[in-house]
């Protein structure tokens, strides 16, 4: 049974190393319009890979990354504009509620809140 992205709780994001090797990462995400938003540590491997190429693939998945839907080609971008970051944060907060509050609190306590990277992933056309 497949789970469409619109109903999935987690997203498996593939980013690509410079040598073309694919790297899978299950992430939280929040859909809004034509975009899927996500947050990550700014020094995470997926962020480093996205700085080299916006090429990505996504599929709905479980928290452990087990696929629940087909892979789809897309692009992912690191957000830099404060208004875009605020939009992404609001989408994540609306979707994950207290869990996002907990994530924010941990980032503040660990003094890493300003080191986070926010992603915009283009929603594939079905």
PAPA-772141 format. One record per atom (N, C-alpha, C): residue in three letters; z, y, x. Coordinates in steps of 0.001 Angstrom, whole numbers, padded with zeros to 6 digits, always signed. Layout:
# residues N
AlaZYX
...
***
This chain:
# residues 126
Unk+000000-001181+000844
Unk+000000+000000+000000
Unk+000000+001244+000889
Unk-000850+002192+000582
Unk-000903+003414+001376
Unk-000180+004552+000659
Unk+000373+005442+001461
Unk+001056+006628+000939
Unk+000241+007848+001332
Unk-000264+008606+000345
Unk-001013+009821+000692
Unk-000112+010840+001393
Unk-000712+011696+002187
Unk+000054+012714+002907
Unk+000924+013541+001963
Unk+000402+013862+000791
Unk+001143+014709-000151
Unk+002474+014082-000576
Unk+002586+012756-000499
Unk+003804+012073-000938
Unk+004623+011502+000217
Unk+004149+011679+001431
Unk+004828+011116+002605
Unk+005991+011997+003037
Unk+007017+011390+003569
Unk+008170+012121+004093
Unk+007977+012427+005589
Unk+007215+011567+006260
Unk+006975+011712+007698
Unk+005485+011621+007991
Unk+005128+012199+009113
Unk+003748+012254+009554
Unk+003686+011704+010972
Unk+002752+010794+011218
Unk+002528+010329+012575
Unk+001444+011228+013152
Unk+001782+011945+014204
Unk+000876+012891+014847
Unk+000413+012309+016174
Unk-000893+012224+016336
Unk-001455+011835+017632
Unk-001965+013089+018314
Unk-001528+013269+019551
Unk-002082+014299+020422
Unk-002664+013570+021623
Unk-003477+014263+022400
Unk-004224+013600+023461
Unk-003918+014179+024837
Unk-003684+013278+025783
Unk-003499+013684+027177
Unk-004832+014161+027743
Unk-004779+014811+028894
Unk-005999+015311+029531
Unk-006990+014185+029802
Unk-006491+012969+030068
Unk-007377+011830+030343
Unk-007894+011170+029058
Unk-007540+011736+027891
Unk-008018+011214+026619
Unk-007108+010204+025950
Unk-006037+009783+026648
Unk-005121+008803+026079
Unk-004357+009405+024898
Unk-004318+008663+023790
Unk-003626+009106+022579
Unk-002137+008812+022674
Unk-001312+009742+022170
Unk+000136+009570+022140
Unk+000619+009839+020714
Unk+001252+008839+020108
Unk+001744+008950+018732
Unk+003176+009464+018698
Unk+003461+010320+017701
Unk+004810+010848+017515
Unk+005083+011016+016020
Unk+006094+010317+015463
Unk+006462+010584+014070
Unk+007241+011897+013984
Unk+006884+012727+013001
Unk+007515+014041+012855
Unk+007778+014350+011384
Unk+008709+015274+011145
Unk+008863+015885+009827
Unk+007710+016857+009660
Unk+007325+017081+008423
Unk+006296+018082+008163
Unk+006449+018621+006753
Unk+005887+019790+006543
Unk+005931+020414+005226
Unk+004545+020929+004878
Unk+003954+020437+003788
Unk+002640+020928+003387
Unk+002738+022281+002686
Unk+001771+023130+002948
Unk+001674+024411+002244
Unk+000228+024874+002324
Unk-000433+024896+001174
Unk-001838+025284+001158
Unk-002675+024329+001988
Unk-003503+024894+002847
Unk-004377+024055+003675
Unk-003720+023606+004981
Unk-002421+023885+005125
Unk-001716+023573+006368
Unk-000554+022624+006156
Unk-000226+021911+007215
Unk+000993+021116+007304
Unk+001778+021745+008445
Unk+003025+022091+008205
Unk+003833+022735+009236
Unk+004845+021757+009808
Unk+005182+021966+011082
Unk+006165+021113+011756
Unk+006852+021939+012839
Unk+007992+021433+013300
Unk+008739+022094+014364
Unk+009055+021056+015439
Unk+009162+021530+016671
Unk+009439+020639+017790
Unk+010151+021416+018890
Unk+010745+020692+019791
Unk+011268+021310+021004
Unk+010078+021880+021773
Unk+010231+023075+022285
Unk+009137+023726+022990
Unk+008678+023024+024247
Unk+009541+022170+024813
Unk+009153+021452+026026
Unk+008755+020000+025758
Unk+008539+019658+024492
Unk+008136+018295+024130
Unk+006718+018009+024622
Unk+006459+016759+024888
Unk+005141+016346+025358
Unk+004015+016748+024414
Unk+004240+016610+023116
Unk+003172+016957+022165
Unk+002794+018428+022262
Unk+003765+019284+022574
Unk+003483+020715+022717
Unk+002648+020948+023974
Unk+003014+020302+025056
Unk+002236+020425+026292
Unk+000800+019954+026071
Unk+000641+018832+025350
Unk-000704+018312+025097
Unk-001506+019246+024194
Unk-000851+019850+023193
Unk-001561+020761+022292
Unk-001968+022054+022993
Unk-001284+022418+024056
Unk-001695+023595+024822
Unk-003036+023354+025520
Unk-003339+022081+025784
Unk-004602+021718+026439
Unk-005726+021465+025440
Unk-005383+020992+024254
Unk-006405+020674+023260
Unk-005780+020647+021869
Unk-006459+021241+020901
Unk-005967+021236+019524
Unk-006358+019959+018785
Unk-007104+019103+019422
Unk-007539+017850+018807
Unk-006320+017003+018445
Unk-006320+016483+017217
Unk-005201+015660+016762
Unk-005670+014676+015696
Unk-004833+013700+015433
Unk-005032+012758+014323
Unk-003691+012638+013618
Unk-003733+012416+012316
Unk-002494+012268+011560
Unk-002618+011134+010551
Unk-001444+010592+010194
Unk-001356+009572+009145
Unk+000057+009623+008583
Unk+000202+009289+007311
Unk+001548+009189+006746
Unk+002233+007984+007392
Unk+003567+008090+007544
Unk+004300+007029+008230
Unk+005761+007017+007807
Unk+006475+006020+008326
Unk+007920+005945+008149
Unk+008580+006733+009267
Unk+009903+006848+009222
Unk+010649+007563+010257
Unk+010434+006938+011643
Unk+010136+005645+011683
Unk+009925+004967+012966
Unk+008470+004990+013416
Unk+007590+005584+012587
Unk+006192+005691+012966
Unk+005282+004619+012394
Unk+005832+003698+011587
Unk+004998+002655+010971
Unk+004033+003322+009990
Unk+002748+003057+010178
Unk+001741+003716+009364
Unk+001817+003311+007899
Unk+001665+004312+007029
Unk+001629+004097+005589
Unk+000296+004545+004995
Unk-000571+005063+005842
Unk-001870+005543+005396
Unk-002846+005540+006557
Unk-004094+005866+006283
Unk-005127+005844+007325
Unk-005030+007050+008262
Unk-005516+006866+009471
Unk-005619+007971+010416
Unk-006698+008933+009952
Unk-006443+010230+010147
Unk-007415+011266+009804
Unk-007509+012250+010962
Unk-008721+012619+011311
Unk-008941+013587+012378
Unk-008620+014995+011873
Unk-008029+015805+012757
Unk-007676+017178+012393
Unk-007481+018007+013656
Unk-006932+019183+013493
Unk-006566+020060+014593
Unk-005134+020533+014374
Unk-004420+020767+015460
Unk-003052+021281+015385
Unk-002925+022452+016352
Unk-002190+023463+015897
Unk-002057+024694+016679
Unk-000593+025076+016824
Unk-000257+025669+017945
Unk+001084+026193+018178
Unk+001109+027622+017633
Unk+002042+027884+016735
Unk+002137+029212+016122
Unk+002822+030187+017077
Unk+002322+031412+017089
Unk+002909+032434+017960
Unk+003313+033690+017193
Unk+002704+033946+016058
Unk+002999+035146+015272
Unk+004284+034959+014460
Unk+005211+035909+014534
Unk+006473+035786+013790
Unk+006292+035513+012293
Unk+005310+036141+011649
Unk+005109+035916+010208
Unk+004659+034474+009933
Unk+003863+033904+010844
Unk+003419+032512+010689
Unk+004581+031544+010922
Unk+005402+031855+011912
Unk+006576+031027+012200
Unk+007540+031069+011020
Unk+007738+032244+010439
Unk+008611+032380+009269
Unk+008072+031565+008094
Unk+006763+031583+007886
Unk+006137+030798+006820
Unk+006370+029303+007056
Unk+006211+028876+008296
Unk+006431+027468+008633
Unk+007896+027081+008422
Unk+008811+027943+008886
Unk+010243+027658+008710
Unk+010587+027566+007221
Unk+010073+028488+006428
Unk+010366+028491+004992
Unk+009854+027203+004328
Unk+008663+026768+004712
Unk+008108+025527+004162
Unk+008991+024335+004529
Unk+009436+024297+005787
Unk+010308+023195+006234
Unk+011654+023260+005520
Unk+012207+024454+005376
Unk+013494+024636+004693
Unk+013388+024212+003227
Unk+012302+024607+002574
Unk+012103+024224+001177
Unk+011994+022709+001017
Unk+011369+022057+001972
Unk+011165+020612+001867
Unk+012390+019808+002278
Unk+013048+020194+003352
Unk+014122+019375+003923
Unk+015522+019907+003657
Unk+015649+021118+003114
Unk+016937+021656+002675
Unk+018041+021561+003711
Unk+019123+020863+003340
Unk+020303+020768+004216
Unk+019969+020124+005549
Unk+018963+019246+005585
Unk+018603+018611+006853
Unk+018023+019652+007823
Unk+017251+020586+007292
Unk+016707+021660+008131
Unk+017820+022591+008581
Unk+018774+022854+007696
Unk+019930+023670+008073
Unk+020687+023010+009218
Unk+020860+021703+009139
Unk+021540+020956+010200
Unk+020757+021027+011511
Unk+019446+020889+011423
Unk+018594+020996+012615
Unk+018702+022393+013234
Unk+018673+023429+012393
Unk+018816+024807+012881
Unk+020176+025021+013546
Unk+021229+024509+012923
Unk+022578+024660+013471
Unk+022683+023996+014839
Unk+022149+022795+014951
Unk+022154+022097+016248
Unk+021385+022873+017305
Unk+020261+023453+016922
Unk+019459+024239+017870
Unk+020206+025500+018302
Unk+020925+026111+017355
Unk+021717+027309+017707
Unk+022863+026939+018647
Unk+023598+025888+018289
Unk+024732+025466+019117
Unk+024277+025052+020514
Unk+023125+024428+020590
Unk+022590+024005+021885
Unk+021833+025115+022604
Unk+021844+026295+021997
Unk+021171+027473+022556
Unk+019687+027234+022820
Unk+019058+026438+021928
Unk+017637+026131+022083
Unk+016807+026626+020891
Unk+017421+027386+020007
Unk+016703+027804+018793
Unk+015462+028628+019123
Unk+015520+029424+020177
Unk+014374+030260+020537
Unk+013382+029533+021443
Unk+013692+028284+021760
Unk+012797+027483+022596
Unk+011955+026525+021764
Unk+012126+026586+020437
Unk+011367+025689+019576
Unk+009913+026131+019481
Unk+009062+025170+019184
Unk+007651+025449+018946
Unk+007333+025054+017505
Unk+006597+025903+016837
Unk+006203+025667+015453
Unk+004723+025336+015427
Unk+004380+024316+014648
Unk+003011+023827+014589
Unk+002391+024052+013219
Unk+001109+024345+013219
Unk+000285+024360+012015
Unk-000782+023300+012216
Unk-000794+022322+011343
Unk-001764+021225+011405
Unk-002701+021387+010224
Unk-003983+021450+010506
Unk-004964+021622+009434
Unk-004969+020370+008549
Unk-004777+020596+007254
Unk-004773+019485+006304
Unk-006197+018929+006220
Unk-006377+017636+006476
Unk-007729+017058+006387
Unk-008267+017125+004959
Unk-009562+017252+004844
Unk-010178+017214+003520
Unk-010347+015764+003122
Unk-009964+015458+001904
Unk-010042+014058+001442
Unk-011423+013673+000997
***
